[in-house]
Amino acid sequence: MWNEHCSYKSSKVWLRTLPTSGPRVIQGPGENAGVVDIGDGLAVVFKMESHNHPSFIEPYQGAGTGVGGILRDVFTMGARPIAALNALRFGNCHHPRTRQLLAGVVAGIGGYGNSFGVPTVGGSIGFHGRYNGNILVNAMAVGLAKTDEIFYAAAAGVGRSIVYLGSKTGRDGIHGATMASAEFGADAEEKRPTVQVGDPFAEKLLLEACLEIMQAGCVVAIQDMGAAGLTCSAVEMGAKGDLGVELNLDAVPCRETGMSAYEMMLSESQERMLMVIADGKEAEAEAIFKKWGLDFAVVGKTTDTLRFVVKHKGVVEADLPIKELGDEAPEYYRPFNETPPRPVLTPADVPTSVTLADALEQMLSSPDLCSKRWVWE
């Protein structure tokens, strides 16, 4: 969990300088999504996340699974998603790859959101040559929940069952978190297999099933499987709750045969959740998930050892301290140079031979300023 994409080890020192608390803030940083009290017993739950590298390699799936990931973060907290937004930055509009990247990203965002049933209500798009080598794809989701029905990721209670929920595990997305923290070179196209493949219709079923088991009182803790898949979700739940986790990979639902423990633990197959279930609720929760046509499998238990233990076919594949994995990633204070202040310019200081009419024409024809109706129509 010390990967840059998972731990934010280079940016945490700066993120802590931002205001994150207030009388209306129910949940700040540290959970799947932020929660703010909006009155009348309701809260808005929101999350924004980048999916830059995957979208550069495979625009449609990269952008689509970016939307899917933040939608899961929102309904993992117990909220029903109501809106999606995005902020996109591409390279020079005349660059040979820009048209393909733009078309794929826009289609991926719209395709996932529309199929899932949540409208994209706003967005921002811009172009600059600095993005030729790696685009910026920020996706945001907003949901609505009751203030007294918020769900968290911290595991609680020793000996409780840990349940795998949702779609089956495949080999897609392995090393996706590593790829998201890497620099790109000429081999970027070779990393296409690390991009996850989304199924928005399965995610819609997962949403309804999760909200139903939450209402039934089945959930002690819940975490979606995002970066680093089963590994990260299990470690985060245990570390946040000061508990150990023991997993039995023989019980993991797989859609491909012969998957190794390594592949199962690092797969980033989409539309999956991990849950610590309330005592005696296994049968009720399983019936709900079977009704929605989704997998439900008890894959482990919580322990008091503070160890992360993974077993497969009778062999202990991993036995590691869970707090060090989940909570104690190093933080870097990297050297930097302050940008010198720019001189203040007045219009009279800028020499130009362009007439006002020419300037207006250039502004209206700029891809950053022109109408963006073609994006959403």
N, C-alpha and C positions, 0 to 999 in steps of 0.2 A: 504494500500500500504506500510505498515511498515514491512511487512514480509521480512525476510532476502533474500529470492529468488527474491523479487521485488525491494527492496531498497538498497541492498548491504551495510547495515548499519555497518557491521563489517569490510568491506574491502575498503570503499570509502577513508578513510584517507590514505591508502597506494596506492590506484590506482591514487590518485592525484599527487603522487610523480613521476609518469611516464611521459615521454615526449609525448604530444598529439597534438602539434601544429607545423606548418611549412608552408613554402611558397606553398607547393603542397596539404596541407590538406584542403579540402573543408568542411568536417564535422568530428569532433572528437567525444568524448563521449557525451551522452545525447540524441542520436537519435536511430532509429531502427538499423542502421548500419553505419560503417565508410565509408567515401568517400575521395578518393585521385585522384587528377588531374594527368593524364598520358600523357597529350598533345594532340594536334590535335582535341581539342574540346571534348575529351572523358575522362571519369572517371571510375576508378575501385571501386566497392562497395563491401565491405566484412564484414562478421560477423562470430565470433566463439562463441560457447556456449556449456555448458555442459548439459548433460541429464543423470546424474549418477544414481540417485535414481530410476527414472522410468525404466531405463534399467536393473537395478539389480532385480527389482520386476517382470517385464515382458519384457524380452530382445528384442524380435522382435518389438513390438509396441513402447517400450520405445526409442529404437535407431532410429526407422523409424520416429517417430514424432519429435525427436530431429532434424533430417535432415529437415523435413517439416517446422519446426518453423524457422530455420535460412534462408531457401529459401524464406519464406514469408517476413522476415525482409529485405532481399535484394531487392525483387521486389516491396515491399512497398515504397522503395526510388525511384522507377522509373527505376530500372535496370533489364535487362534480365539476369538471372543466367546462367553461362557458365561452372562452375566447382564446385565440392564438394571435401572436404578432411576430414580426421579424425585423431585423436590421441586416442588410446585405451590402457587401462591398466587393466589387470586382475590379479586374485590371483595366487597362486602357481599352476603350470600346472598340478600337481597331486591332487589338491583339488577336491573333488567330484562334485562341482558345476561348476568348471571352463569350462569344455567342453560344457555344456549346455549353459552357459552364452555367451561364445565365439561364438558358432554357431548361437545363436539367434541374437546377436548384429550385427555380420557381415552380416547375411541374411537381417536383418531389414534395415541397412544402404544401402546395395545394392538394395534391393527390392524397397525402396521408391525412391532412386535416379534414378534407371533405368526406373521405371514406369513414373516418372515425366519427364524424358528426359534429365537429367543432369548427365554427367559422374563423377564418383569418380576417380580423377586423381592422388591421392597420399594419404599416410597415414603412421602411426607409430603404432606399437603394442609392448607391453612389459608385463612381468609377475613378480609379487612379492607377497610374502605372506601377506604384509600389505594391499593388496586389496581384501583379501578373504571375508571380510565383506561388502565391497561396492566398486564396480568397478568404473573406470573412463572412461567416454564416451564423448569426445570432438568432436563436429562436426563443420565444417567450410564450408561456401558457398561464392562464388565469382561471381560477376555480372558486367556487362558493361552498362554504361549509358552515355548520353550526359551531359556535365557540366552545360548546361543551362536548363536542364530538370530534376532536382532533386526535389523530393517531401518530405515534412516533416510532422510531427505529430501535430504541434501546431495549434489549432483551431483559426480561425480568423473570425470576423464579427458576430454581435449580431443578433439573430433570424434566423440563417441559419439552414437548415435541417441537421440532423444527420442520416446517412443511414447505415443499416446493409446489408452486402454483403456476398455472398458465400453459404456455406452449412448450413443446419438447426442445431438448438441447441438441444442437448440431455443431458442425465445425466452423460455422461462419463467425467472423468477428474475433477469432483468436489473435491475440497480440494487438487488438484494437486500441487499448489504452496506451500501449507502448508506442504505437504508430502516431497517436495523437500528441505525444510529447516529443516526437522526433523532428529533425530538420529534413526538408525535402531536397532531393537532387534529381539527377536524370533518371533514377530508378523509381520515381513516384508511381508510375503505372503498374509496376510489379507488386505494389502493396494492395492492389484491388481486393484480394481475398480477405484482407483484414477488415474490410468494411462490412458492417452488419446489414442483414436483409430484413426489412420490416414487413409486417402484415397488419395493417390498420384494422381490418375486420376482426382479427383475433384480439387485438387490443381493446376494441369496443366490448367484446364479450368479457375480457378480463376486468374492465372497469365495472361492469354491472355485477359480476360475481364478487369482486372485492367490496364494493359498497354494500352488497347484501350480507356478506359474512361480518362486516363491521357492525351493521345494524343488529345482527343476531348475537353480538357479544362474544364472537369467537376469537378476536384478535387481541393478543397481548403486545406484540410488536410486529412491524411489517416494514420491509425494505425492498425496493425494486432492484432487479439485477441489471446494472448498467456496466460501467467500465470495470474490467477484470471479472465480470460475471459473478458466478457463485462464490468465488474467493472473496471478493471485496464485500459483497452483501453480507456474507456470514461473519466475516471479521468485524465489520462495522457494527453489526447488531450486538455481537458479544462484547466488543471493547467498550461501546457506549454504555452497556449495562453492567460492566465489571463482572462478566461471566465468561466461562470457557464455552467452546462449541466443539461438538464431535459430530462429524458427518460420515455417512455410509453411502459411498457413491454407487453401490450396487442398486440402490433404490431410485437413482435419478432417471427420469423418463428421457430416453434418447431417440432421436429420429434417424440416426445413422448407427450402423453396427461397428463393433470393434473399437469404440472410442476409449482412449487411455484416460487415466486419472488426470493427467496434465491437460488434455483437451477438454474434459468436462469441467474442470475448475476454471479454465481461462476462456471458455466459449462465451461470446457475447451475443448469442442468439437472443432475439428480441421477445417482448411480451411475456416476461417471466417475473415472478415475485418470490420472495422468501418470507416466511411468517413464523413467529413463535405463537403457538395456538394455546388458548385457554384450556385448562384441565377439563377433560370429559366432553370436549366440543368437536373431537375429530370426526365422528360420524356425521354430525349435522353439517359441518363445513364441507366435508367430502361430497355429501349429497348435493349441496348448492353448486359446487364446481362441476360435478358430473352433469347436472342439469344444463349448465352453460356449455357443455362439451369441451371442458378444459381438463388438463392433467392436475391431479392432486396426489402427492406422495410424501409420506413421512420419511425424511432423508437424514435426520439427526436428532440431537437433543442438546439442551443447555447443561453445563456442568459447573462445578465450583472450583475448577483447577486453574482457570485463567490460561488455558492452553487451547490452541487451535489444532485439532486432531482430524486427519482425513484418512479414511480407510477405504480400500478397494480390493475386492476379491480376497479378503482376509489379510491383506498386507497394509501396514501403516505407511502411507505415502508421505505424510507430513505430520510433524508434532512440534509446534512453534509457540512461543509466548504471544498471546493475542494482543496484549496492550501495546507492546512494542510495534507490532504490525499495524495496529489500527490508530493509535493515538500519538505515537512518538516518532513520527517521521522528522528528519532534520529540517531546520528552517535556514534558508540562506539569506544573508544580507549582502547582496551583490554590489560591487562598486558601480558608481554611476557618475556622470558629469551633468551638472545643472545646465539647462539651456539658457544662454545669455538673453536678456530681454531685447526684444526687437525695437528698433527705433520707431517713434511715432511718426506716421506719414500723413500728410494732408493731400488732398487732390492736386493742389498746385505743385507739390513736390514730385509728382509722377509724370515724367515726360511721355507723351503719346501723340501719335499722328492719327489715331482712330477717332472718327466722328461719333457723336452720340448715337446716330442711327446705326452705324456699324457695330458699336458696342452692344446696343439693344439686340441686334440680330444675332450676334455671337452668343449672348446670354440665353436667348430663347432657343437656340439650336444646341446648347450644351446638354449632354445626356444627364448631367446632374440637376439641371433646372427645368428641363422640358417635362411635359405631361407624362405621367406614369400609368395612364389608363390601360396601356397595352399589357401591363403586368397582371392586372386582376380581371380584365374583361375577357 
